[in-house]
Amino acid sequence: MGAGGRMAATEQGSLRHGIPLHRSPTEKPSFTLSQIKKAIPPHCFKRSVLRSFSYVIRDLLIAALFLYLAVAVIPKLPLGLALPAWPLYWAFQGCILTGVWVIAHECGHHAFSDYSFLDDVVGLVLHSALLVPYFSWKYSHRRHHSNTGSIERDEVFVPKPKAALPWFTKYFNNPPGRILTLAITLTLGWPMYLAFNTSGRSYPRFASHFDPYGPIYSDRERAQIFISDSGLVAVLYVLYRVAACYGFWWLVRVYGVPLLIVNGWLVLITYLQHTHPSLPHYDSSEWDWLRGALATVDRDYGMLNKVFHNITDTHVAHHLFSTMPHYHAMEATKAIKPLLGEYYQFDGTPLLKAMWREARECIYVEPDQGSKPKGVFWYRNEL
């Protein structure tokens, strides 16, 4: 069902391709943000330092256990056992460190504790250890939350209209091209976004998360961008000393490959949260904050939902109330679903199938032909 209660022809075509969700309504909802908040038990907005730190300690202890296995156990195994043990270590460590990444992300939202300074210290340490410029990303990510769903002002995975697609897009709109595109996106997408603003919003000049004087940041934010860069320099120096002691390839095995997996998960999670044929995007004539915040979809990652601290299956609630700690987000999601109705989107499609489907179906955005208003854009794939 579309926003007006009728299913558009383009939506029916999407359903024939196996897309399970109806289009999200695009009219201004009858409920307000205040009404949504009242539907959530008040305790869900309370942050506990002890509880938040318990997740940090748990994740770091598990990561330390995996690290011990990598440096003290796997090297002593027979070759026939060591060869499969390394990929298992990379996969498990990458997933656990993704959970650490999510906690640092919560710090950037002031969802870790009631103390902003403590949140920033914890976030800076954890994100720097994963080679993320904490304050730099905190500020650009905050603007993403302020402009979600806007094709003009959103910060990441901003879809292009058909006329703005690169000339080579049509040559990659096939299975081999999609495999190559996904492989590059999952491996290089995160560092390319940080360094060159790849897939980010358009700025009048070169934009980089490492540039304190770049157009992403205001004058009052620049000092903290220097702090982020200093944190990365400190971690890179430690990694250099480790490589000097144990060897470059030792560092790659123990740290580099898990970090690559963290980056891949981060890109995939973000991509699938904001890319789905059921989700609208808006230009300035139609966009407002609430409809933009609702233009996201919860996904099911199975047992990884808990490993990733439910950032995967409570993302709608997170965009509505980003200072809510993750350990209350599932309860809040259950509380708001009846009120949101068709504005709430959840897709339980298996992960690999969903990734492939979105890569195939979501190439660019355009308004429906002959539809009113003209400022609502939907994903298309006809080239």
Sequence and secondary structure as in RCSB ss.txt:
>XXXX:A:sequence
MGAGGRMAATEQGSLRHGIPLHRSPTEKPSFTLSQIKKAIPPHCFKRSVLRSFSYVIRDLLIAALFLYLAVAVIP
KLPLGLALPAWPLYWAFQGCILTGVWVIAHECGHHAFSDYSFLDDVVGLVLHSALLVPYFSWKYSHRRHHSNTGS
IERDEVFVPKPKAALPWFTKYFNNPPGRILTLAITLTLGWPMYLAFNTSGRSYPRFASHFDPYGPIYSDRERAQI
FISDSGLVAVLYVLYRVAACYGFWWLVRVYGVPLLIVNGWLVLITYLQHTHPSLPHYDSSEWDWLRGALATVDRD
YGMLNKVFHNITDTHVAHHLFSTMPHYHAMEATKAIKPLLGEYYQFDGTPLLKAMWREARECIYVEPDQGSKPKG
VFWYRNEL
>XXXX:A:secstr
  TTSS  HHHHHHHHTT        S  SS HHHHHHTS GGGG   HHHHHHHHHHHHHHHHHHHHIIIIIGG
GS HHHHHHHHHHHHHHHHHHHHHHHHHHHHHHTT S S HHHHHHHHHHHHHHTT  HHHHHHHHHHHHHSTTB
TTT  BS   BGGGS TTGGGGSSHHHHHHHHHHHHHHHHHHHHHH TTB   SS   TT TTSTTS GGGHHHH
HHHHHHHHHHHHHHHHHHHHH HHHHIIIIIHHHHHHHHHHHHHHHHHH  TT  EE TTT  HHHHHTS  EE 
 TTHHHHTTTTTTSHHHHHH TTS GGGHHHHHHHHHHHHGGG  EE   HHHHHHHHHHH SEEE  TT S TT
EEEEE   
